[in-house]
Amino acid sequence: MIVGVPREIKPGEQRVALTPAGAQALVEGGHRVVVETEAGTGSGIRDEEYAAVGAELAAVDDVWRQAEMILKVKEPVAAEYPRLRGGQLLFTYLHLAPAPELTRTLRASDVIAVAYETVQRSDGSLPLLTPMSEVAGRLAVQEGAFYLGRAHGGRGILLGGVPGVPPGNVVVLGAGTVGLNAVRVAVGLGADVSVLDVNPDRLRAVDDLYRGRVVTIMSNAFNIQAVVRRADLLVGAVLIAGARAPVLVTAAMVATMKEGAVIVDVAVDQGGCVETVRPTTLLDPTYVVSGVVHYGVANMPALVPRTSTFALANATLPYVLHLAARGPRDAVRADPALARGVNVWRGRIIHPAVASALGEAPATLDPVA
Ligand SMILES: NC(=O)c1ccc[n+]([C@@H]2O[C@H](COP(=O)([O-])OP(=O)(O)OC[C@H]3O[C@@H](n4cnc5c(N)ncnc54)[C@H](O)[C@@H]3O)[C@@H](O)[C@H]2O)c1
């Protein structure tokens, strides 16, 4: 198969969908890899690194024209719509449910669109979303620690403390992928860490792992009210799959927090779990409400594109190799997780949530797969 990797042109996007290791694996599998010149620059990957493993470097027109499978990070933007070709396989993050115009474009262009975010294993896990949650969770504490610096608007707290001075208090709401990765970094920095979840099994897992080093607390309004007052850094990491994040921390609770405390609400991309949080950008990440620094960056992994590129590519590569080796029809037939990733198949909308966003019933994959 001819696999094309365009440079991402969505504003601010510095990731690339394939690393040289992935290109090498594809070439060794007998495929052709065509990478757009400078596609890896934002992630610190040079053209020569792709060329060295047998990938071809090409201009953007050639990449899209030749490729049977287009590997991307973000959904196509308007400038890329005319490049989509009938029968072409597009494998990328799509987030189509809130983007009906793009869904219609993909349907009209007759492509096979497989979305990273809906590839789902039988246990419900989302293997191509997990790596970005891992990045965001670890980054949440790193960013929070930075903004706790006095010069950055915070309380002037060193999270680990020093001998004779107690460590800072970190409260993590939600013990899923983001939350556990935040806990891990907060513990690593030597902070005093508490984590809340509604699922006792998640708390049990934390308790087993950290053996009392991390305080686990059942998530309810009463307990949240108590912990936020103490928090120097509050990390929002809750998710109810497919729904807006629940507002767990009200504006009134924020008003009880310490002056210069920091809130990093990672769940901001689902509406946020703190009432006073709104989406911000990496160029202007924070603002202050009731004396509390709020950080609401909706695309945190973009701050560390190199790490994010390698993390994402590690997760996508097995699916890429499978799609390239078997072709889309056989590949989705053989792998139900990948089949759940199919959003649009040559003019037919397959994914139920994507179809319902257009007010339509989904088509079944069976006759095509
Ligand atoms: N801002 C970013 O850049 C970025 C990056 C990656 C992920 N995210 C977002 O981070 C959020 C968390 O993602 P995840 O991968 O950790 O999800 P996850 O499903 O692994 O974890 C969510 C956790 O929230 C818990 N939860 C649900 N309701 C709760 C409540 N009322 N109180 C406490 N806990 C509750 C669940 O039990 C679960 O353990 C999502 O909204 C995701 O979209 C944002």
The ligand as a Tripos MOL2 file, in Angstrom:
@<TRIPOS>MOLECULE
LIG
   44    48     1     0     0
SMALL
NO_CHARGES

@<TRIPOS>ATOM
      1 N1         -7.2610   19.1880   27.9390 N.am      1 LIG1
      2 C1         -6.6220   18.2620   27.2520 C.2       1 LIG1
      3 O1         -5.6720   18.5500   26.5350 O.2       1 LIG1
      4 C2         -7.0340   16.8240   27.3790 C.ar      1 LIG1
      5 C3         -6.1950   15.7960   26.9150 C.ar      1 LIG1
      6 C4         -6.5800   14.4680   27.1380 C.ar      1 LIG1
      7 C5         -7.7860   14.1950   27.7980 C.ar      1 LIG1
      8 N2         -8.5810   15.2270   28.2150 N.ar      1 LIG1
      9 C6         -9.8470   15.0360   28.9420 C.3       1 LIG1
     10 O2         -9.5860   14.6300   30.2820 O.3       1 LIG1
     11 C7        -10.7700   14.0320   30.7940 C.3       1 LIG1
     12 C8        -10.4290   12.7460   31.5410 C.3       1 LIG1
     13 O3         -9.9910   11.7670   30.5990 O.3       1 LIG1
     14 P1         -9.5150   10.3010   31.0510 P.3       1 LIG1
     15 O4         -8.8760    9.6940   29.8660 O.co2     1 LIG1
     16 O5         -8.7770   10.3680   32.3180 O.co2     1 LIG1
     17 O6        -10.9310    9.6020   31.3170 O.3       1 LIG1
     18 P2        -11.1670    8.2460   32.1600 P.3       1 LIG1
     19 O7        -12.4830    7.7240   31.6990 O.co2     1 LIG1
     20 O8         -9.9670    7.3730   32.1210 O.co2     1 LIG1
     21 O9        -11.3190    8.7610   33.6790 O.3       1 LIG1
     22 C9        -12.3860    9.5290   34.1200 C.3       1 LIG1
     23 C10       -12.5900    9.2390   35.5970 C.3       1 LIG1
     24 O10       -13.5730   10.1720   36.0830 O.3       1 LIG1
     25 C11       -14.2850    9.4760   37.0910 C.3       1 LIG1
     26 N3        -15.4990   10.2120   37.4340 N.ar      1 LIG1
     27 C12       -16.7010   10.2590   36.8030 C.ar      1 LIG1
     28 N4        -17.5480   11.0270   37.4910 N.ar      1 LIG1
     29 C13       -16.8740   11.4840   38.5750 C.ar      1 LIG1
     30 C14       -17.2200   12.3120   39.6760 C.ar      1 LIG1
     31 N5        -18.4460   12.8430   39.8110 N.pl3     1 LIG1
     32 N6        -16.2680   12.5660   40.6140 N.ar      1 LIG1
     33 C15       -15.0220   12.0480   40.5050 C.ar      1 LIG1
     34 N7        -14.6570   11.2460   39.4940 N.ar      1 LIG1
     35 C16       -15.5680   10.9660   38.5510 C.ar      1 LIG1
     36 C17       -14.5250    8.1070   36.4920 C.3       1 LIG1
     37 O11       -14.9090    7.1700   37.4750 O.3       1 LIG1
     38 C18       -13.1400    7.8260   35.8770 C.3       1 LIG1
     39 O12       -12.3020    7.1570   36.7990 O.3       1 LIG1
     40 C19       -11.6830   13.8470   29.5830 C.3       1 LIG1
     41 O13       -12.6180   14.8920   29.5620 O.3       1 LIG1
     42 C20       -10.7490   13.9560   28.4250 C.3       1 LIG1
     43 O14       -11.4100   14.3760   27.2340 O.3       1 LIG1
     44 C21        -8.2180   16.5200   28.0050 C.ar      1 LIG1
@<TRIPOS>BOND
     1     1     2 1
     2     2     3 2
     3     2     4 1
     4     4     5 ar
     5     4    44 ar
     6     5     6 ar
     7     6     7 ar
     8     7     8 ar
     9     8     9 1
    10     8    44 ar
    11     9    10 1
    12     9    42 1
    13    10    11 1
    14    11    12 1
    15    11    40 1
    16    12    13 1
    17    13    14 1
    18    14    15 2
    19    14    16 1
    20    14    17 1
    21    17    18 1
    22    18    19 2
    23    18    20 1
    24    18    21 1
    25    21    22 1
    26    22    23 1
    27    23    24 1
    28    23    38 1
    29    24    25 1
    30    25    26 1
    31    25    36 1
    32    26    27 ar
    33    26    35 ar
    34    27    28 ar
    35    28    29 ar
    36    29    30 ar
    37    29    35 ar
    38    30    31 1
    39    30    32 ar
    40    32    33 ar
    41    33    34 ar
    42    34    35 ar
    43    36    37 1
    44    36    38 1
    45    38    39 1
    46    40    41 1
    47    40    42 1
    48    42    43 1
@<TRIPOS>SUBSTRUCTURE
     1 LIG1         1 GROUP 0 **** ****
